[in-house]
Amino acid sequence: MDVTISKFGSRSFFRLNGESIEIKDYKISSSMHGSTEIEVVFEFEGDFTEFLSKANSTDLSNAVNQK
C-alpha cells in the first residue's frame, strides 16, 4: 500500500496507490507501542461511505510526507 499526503500551498492531497484526491484536513497520531493512525477528512457531495484500513506503522511513517 503506497500512501502519501502532500501539501501545495494551502491545499492538501491524499494519494493511495497512484490515485490522488484533494482533502480538507488530516491528523497523524503515533503511540509509544508502535502503532500509527492517520485520520483523513474528505469533503465531497453525495452519499457518505466510511471505511477503515490498517497498515503497518513503519509503512505509514515512511510513506507520509508533510510539506
KOLKOLDREN-247908 format. One record per residue: residue number from 1; y, x, z of N, C-alpha, C, O in turn. Coordinates in nm, 3 decimals. Each point is the difference from the previous one (the first is absolute). Example, Ala and Ser with C-alpha at 12.3 -4.5 7.8 and 13.67 -1.06 7.14 Angstrom:
% KOLKOLDREN-247908
+-----+---------+---------+---------+---------+---------+---------+---------+---------+---------+---------+---------+---------+
: num :      nY :      nX :      nZ :     caY :     caX :     caZ :      cY :      cX :      cZ :      oY :      oX :      oZ :
+-----+---------+---------+---------+---------+---------+---------+---------+---------+---------+---------+---------+---------+
:   1 :  -0.569 :   1.319 :   0.780 :   0.119 :  -0.089 :   0.000 :   0.120 :   0.090 :   0.000 :  -0.002 :   0.104 :   0.066 :
:   2 :   0.107 :  -0.139 :  -0.138 :   0.119 :   0.082 :   0.006 :   0.109 :  -0.077 :   0.073 :   0.111 :   0.051 :   0.017 :
+-----+---------+---------+---------+---------+---------+---------+---------+---------+---------+---------+---------+---------+
This chain:
% KOLKOLDREN-247908
+-----+---------+---------+---------+---------+---------+---------+---------+---------+---------+---------+---------+---------+
: num :      nY :      nX :      nZ :     caY :     caX :     caZ :      cY :      cX :      cZ :      oY :      oX :      oZ :
+-----+---------+---------+---------+---------+---------+---------+---------+---------+---------+---------+---------+---------+
:   1 :  -0.116 :   0.084 :   0.000 :   0.116 :  -0.084 :   0.000 :   0.123 :   0.090 :   0.000 :   0.016 :   0.084 :   0.089 :
:   2 :   0.070 :  -0.101 :  -0.187 :   0.123 :   0.078 :  -0.012 :   0.118 :  -0.090 :   0.039 :   0.032 :  -0.094 :  -0.072 :
:   3 :   0.032 :   0.124 :   0.187 :   0.112 :  -0.080 :   0.053 :   0.123 :   0.089 :   0.011 :  -0.007 :   0.109 :   0.056 :
:   4 :   0.119 :  -0.157 :  -0.111 :   0.125 :   0.074 :   0.008 :   0.115 :  -0.096 :   0.025 :   0.004 :  -0.109 :  -0.058 :
:   5 :   0.089 :   0.147 :   0.143 :   0.126 :  -0.072 :   0.017 :   0.111 :   0.096 :  -0.036 :   0.010 :   0.110 :   0.055 :
:   6 :   0.074 :  -0.152 :  -0.149 :   0.110 :   0.084 :  -0.046 :   0.132 :  -0.073 :   0.017 :   0.006 :  -0.122 :  -0.012 :
:   7 :   0.100 :   0.197 :   0.040 :   0.133 :  -0.058 :   0.010 :   0.087 :   0.057 :  -0.111 :   0.001 :   0.121 :  -0.024 :
:   8 :   0.071 :  -0.210 :  -0.045 :   0.097 :   0.037 :  -0.102 :   0.130 :  -0.066 :   0.040 :   0.020 :  -0.119 :  -0.024 :
:   9 :   0.070 :   0.197 :   0.084 :   0.124 :  -0.058 :   0.052 :  -0.033 :  -0.095 :   0.113 :  -0.064 :   0.038 :   0.098 :
:  10 :   0.108 :  -0.162 :  -0.111 :  -0.026 :  -0.101 :   0.104 :  -0.127 :  -0.080 :  -0.028 :  -0.034 :  -0.089 :   0.078 :
:  11 :  -0.037 :   0.118 :  -0.187 :  -0.120 :  -0.077 :  -0.039 :  -0.127 :   0.076 :   0.038 :  -0.007 :   0.122 :  -0.012 :
:  12 :  -0.094 :  -0.199 :   0.058 :  -0.130 :   0.059 :   0.036 :  -0.108 :  -0.060 :  -0.090 :   0.005 :  -0.117 :  -0.036 :
:  13 :  -0.102 :   0.201 :  -0.001 :  -0.108 :  -0.043 :  -0.088 :  -0.134 :   0.038 :   0.061 :  -0.018 :   0.110 :   0.052 :
:  14 :  -0.077 :  -0.205 :  -0.059 :  -0.137 :   0.018 :   0.047 :  -0.087 :   0.018 :  -0.122 :   0.003 :  -0.081 :  -0.093 :
:  15 :  -0.082 :   0.187 :   0.092 :  -0.089 :   0.028 :  -0.114 :  -0.142 :   0.011 :   0.052 :  -0.028 :   0.074 :   0.093 :
:  16 :  -0.063 :  -0.149 :  -0.156 :  -0.141 :  -0.001 :   0.038 :  -0.083 :   0.017 :  -0.126 :   0.003 :  -0.085 :  -0.088 :
:  17 :  -0.076 :   0.195 :   0.081 :  -0.089 :   0.028 :  -0.113 :   0.069 :  -0.018 :  -0.135 :  -0.056 :  -0.060 :  -0.092 :
:  18 :   0.178 :   0.113 :   0.080 :   0.069 :  -0.002 :  -0.128 :   0.089 :  -0.120 :  -0.026 :   0.078 :   0.002 :  -0.096 :
:  19 :  -0.087 :  -0.107 :   0.177 :   0.083 :  -0.120 :  -0.017 :   0.113 :   0.005 :   0.102 :  -0.023 :   0.033 :   0.116 :
:  20 :   0.145 :  -0.066 :  -0.159 :   0.117 :   0.013 :   0.086 :   0.074 :  -0.133 :   0.011 :   0.006 :  -0.076 :  -0.096 :
:  21 :   0.051 :   0.049 :   0.217 :   0.080 :  -0.121 :   0.023 :   0.111 :   0.035 :   0.099 :  -0.021 :   0.078 :   0.093 :
:  22 :   0.138 :  -0.136 :  -0.114 :   0.110 :   0.021 :   0.093 :  -0.030 :  -0.074 :   0.130 :  -0.051 :  -0.112 :  -0.003 :
:  23 :   0.083 :   0.173 :   0.117 :  -0.025 :  -0.061 :   0.130 :   0.131 :  -0.015 :   0.076 :   0.097 :   0.070 :  -0.025 :
:  24 :  -0.099 :  -0.164 :   0.118 :   0.119 :  -0.026 :   0.082 :   0.010 :   0.101 :   0.115 :   0.110 :   0.048 :   0.030 :
:  25 :  -0.222 :  -0.016 :   0.034 :   0.001 :   0.088 :   0.116 :  -0.141 :   0.051 :   0.026 :  -0.098 :  -0.053 :  -0.054 :
:  26 :   0.087 :   0.157 :   0.136 :  -0.132 :   0.050 :   0.042 :   0.013 :   0.068 :   0.135 :   0.108 :   0.042 :   0.041 :
:  27 :  -0.223 :  -0.031 :   0.026 :  -0.006 :   0.067 :   0.130 :  -0.133 :   0.074 :   0.008 :  -0.104 :  -0.055 :  -0.035 :
:  28 :   0.108 :   0.179 :   0.082 :  -0.121 :   0.080 :   0.018 :  -0.015 :   0.029 :   0.149 :   0.094 :   0.049 :   0.063 :
:  29 :  -0.211 :  -0.079 :  -0.007 :  -0.026 :   0.023 :   0.142 :  -0.125 :   0.084 :   0.014 :  -0.101 :  -0.026 :  -0.064 :
:  30 :   0.108 :   0.128 :   0.149 :  -0.116 :   0.084 :   0.029 :  -0.029 :  -0.005 :   0.149 :   0.092 :  -0.010 :   0.082 :
:  31 :  -0.219 :   0.018 :  -0.047 :  -0.037 :   0.002 :   0.141 :  -0.055 :   0.138 :   0.036 :  -0.034 :   0.079 :  -0.087 :
:  32 :   0.028 :  -0.052 :   0.216 :  -0.052 :   0.128 :   0.044 :  -0.151 :   0.012 :  -0.023 :  -0.056 :   0.108 :   0.015 :
:  33 :  -0.009 :  -0.218 :  -0.052 :  -0.144 :   0.000 :  -0.026 :  -0.032 :   0.029 :  -0.146 :  -0.116 :  -0.003 :  -0.040 :
:  34 :   0.219 :   0.029 :  -0.041 :  -0.022 :   0.039 :  -0.139 :   0.010 :  -0.111 :  -0.101 :  -0.013 :   0.026 :  -0.120 :
:  35 :   0.036 :  -0.150 :   0.163 :   0.011 :  -0.107 :  -0.098 :   0.145 :  -0.013 :  -0.047 :   0.094 :   0.028 :   0.075 :
:  36 :  -0.079 :  -0.070 :  -0.200 :   0.133 :  -0.019 :  -0.060 :   0.003 :  -0.137 :  -0.065 :  -0.094 :  -0.038 :  -0.070 :
:  37 :   0.202 :  -0.037 :   0.094 :   0.018 :  -0.131 :  -0.061 :   0.126 :   0.003 :  -0.085 :   0.099 :   0.063 :   0.037 :
:  38 :  -0.105 :  -0.131 :  -0.150 :   0.118 :  -0.016 :  -0.084 :   0.021 :  -0.149 :  -0.020 :  -0.090 :  -0.072 :  -0.043 :
:  39 :   0.210 :   0.026 :   0.074 :   0.037 :  -0.140 :  -0.018 :   0.103 :  -0.005 :  -0.111 :   0.104 :   0.066 :   0.008 :
:  40 :  -0.132 :  -0.144 :  -0.113 :   0.087 :  -0.008 :  -0.117 :   0.047 :  -0.144 :  -0.016 :  -0.081 :  -0.093 :   0.008 :
:  41 :   0.212 :   0.074 :  -0.030 :   0.057 :  -0.133 :  -0.020 :   0.037 :  -0.015 :  -0.147 :   0.084 :   0.072 :  -0.053 :
:  42 :  -0.152 :  -0.168 :  -0.013 :   0.029 :  -0.032 :  -0.140 :   0.087 :  -0.125 :  -0.002 :  -0.021 :  -0.091 :   0.080 :
:  43 :   0.117 :   0.086 :  -0.169 :   0.082 :  -0.119 :  -0.016 :  -0.026 :  -0.056 :  -0.140 :   0.027 :   0.065 :  -0.100 :
:  44 :  -0.082 :  -0.188 :   0.096 :  -0.030 :  -0.062 :  -0.129 :  -0.001 :  -0.151 :   0.016 :  -0.011 :  -0.052 :   0.111 :
:  45 :   0.023 :  -0.019 :  -0.223 :  -0.008 :  -0.145 :  -0.001 :  -0.143 :  -0.041 :  -0.033 :  -0.070 :   0.071 :  -0.072 :
:  46 :   0.027 :  -0.186 :   0.126 :  -0.133 :  -0.049 :  -0.031 :  -0.085 :  -0.013 :   0.125 :   0.050 :   0.008 :   0.112 :
:  47 :  -0.180 :  -0.028 :  -0.132 :  -0.094 :  -0.015 :   0.110 :  -0.013 :   0.131 :   0.076 :   0.012 :   0.108 :  -0.058 :
:  48 :  -0.035 :  -0.119 :   0.187 :  -0.014 :   0.117 :   0.087 :  -0.147 :   0.036 :   0.015 :  -0.083 :  -0.087 :   0.028 :
:  49 :   0.053 :   0.213 :  -0.047 :  -0.135 :   0.050 :   0.020 :   0.007 :   0.116 :   0.099 :   0.082 :   0.091 :  -0.017 :
:  50 :  -0.166 :  -0.094 :   0.119 :  -0.004 :   0.107 :   0.098 :  -0.127 :   0.080 :  -0.018 :  -0.107 :  -0.057 :  -0.019 :
:  51 :   0.118 :   0.189 :   0.025 :  -0.120 :   0.083 :  -0.010 :   0.011 :   0.117 :   0.095 :   0.110 :   0.042 :   0.036 :
:  52 :  -0.223 :   0.010 :   0.003 :  -0.007 :   0.114 :   0.090 :  -0.091 :   0.103 :  -0.064 :  -0.110 :  -0.032 :  -0.045 :
:  53 :   0.157 :   0.154 :   0.041 :  -0.080 :   0.107 :  -0.056 :   0.008 :   0.118 :   0.094 :   0.109 :   0.040 :   0.040 :
:  54 :  -0.222 :   0.016 :  -0.005 :  -0.003 :   0.115 :   0.089 :  -0.029 :   0.125 :  -0.082 :  -0.076 :  -0.002 :  -0.096 :
:  55 :   0.139 :   0.111 :   0.138 :  -0.023 :   0.128 :  -0.066 :  -0.005 :   0.108 :   0.106 :   0.053 :  -0.017 :   0.110 :
:  56 :  -0.115 :   0.126 :  -0.142 :  -0.006 :   0.114 :   0.090 :   0.141 :   0.052 :   0.024 :   0.078 :   0.015 :  -0.094 :
:  57 :  -0.044 :   0.012 :   0.220 :   0.136 :   0.043 :   0.033 :   0.037 :   0.131 :  -0.069 :   0.118 :   0.022 :  -0.030 :
:  58 :  -0.214 :   0.063 :   0.004 :   0.029 :   0.125 :  -0.071 :   0.045 :  -0.030 :  -0.142 :   0.093 :   0.063 :  -0.050 :
:  59 :  -0.159 :  -0.160 :  -0.015 :   0.039 :  -0.039 :  -0.135 :   0.142 :  -0.051 :  -0.002 :   0.078 :   0.037 :  -0.088 :
:  60 :  -0.041 :  -0.123 :   0.184 :   0.134 :  -0.058 :   0.003 :   0.106 :   0.105 :   0.030 :   0.105 :   0.001 :  -0.063 :
:  61 :  -0.132 :   0.086 :   0.158 :   0.102 :   0.099 :   0.035 :   0.026 :   0.095 :  -0.116 :   0.111 :   0.051 :  -0.014 :
:  62 :  -0.210 :  -0.026 :  -0.070 :   0.018 :   0.087 :  -0.116 :   0.064 :  -0.074 :  -0.117 :   0.066 :   0.062 :  -0.083 :
:  63 :  -0.085 :  -0.194 :   0.076 :   0.043 :  -0.075 :  -0.117 :   0.138 :  -0.062 :   0.013 :   0.063 :  -0.027 :  -0.102 :
:  64 :  -0.015 :   0.004 :   0.222 :   0.127 :  -0.070 :   0.017 :   0.116 :   0.099 :  -0.005 :   0.007 :   0.092 :   0.081 :
:  65 :   0.082 :  -0.112 :  -0.176 :   0.116 :   0.087 :  -0.016 :   0.124 :  -0.076 :   0.044 :   0.019 :  -0.115 :  -0.039 :
:  66 :   0.065 :   0.177 :   0.119 :   0.126 :  -0.061 :   0.040 :   0.113 :   0.084 :  -0.053 :   0.003 :   0.122 :   0.016 :
:  67 :   0.091 :  -0.189 :  -0.080 :   0.120 :   0.063 :  -0.059 :  -0.040 :   0.115 :  -0.086 :   0.086 :   0.067 :  -0.058 :
+-----+---------+---------+---------+---------+---------+---------+---------+---------+---------+---------+---------+---------+
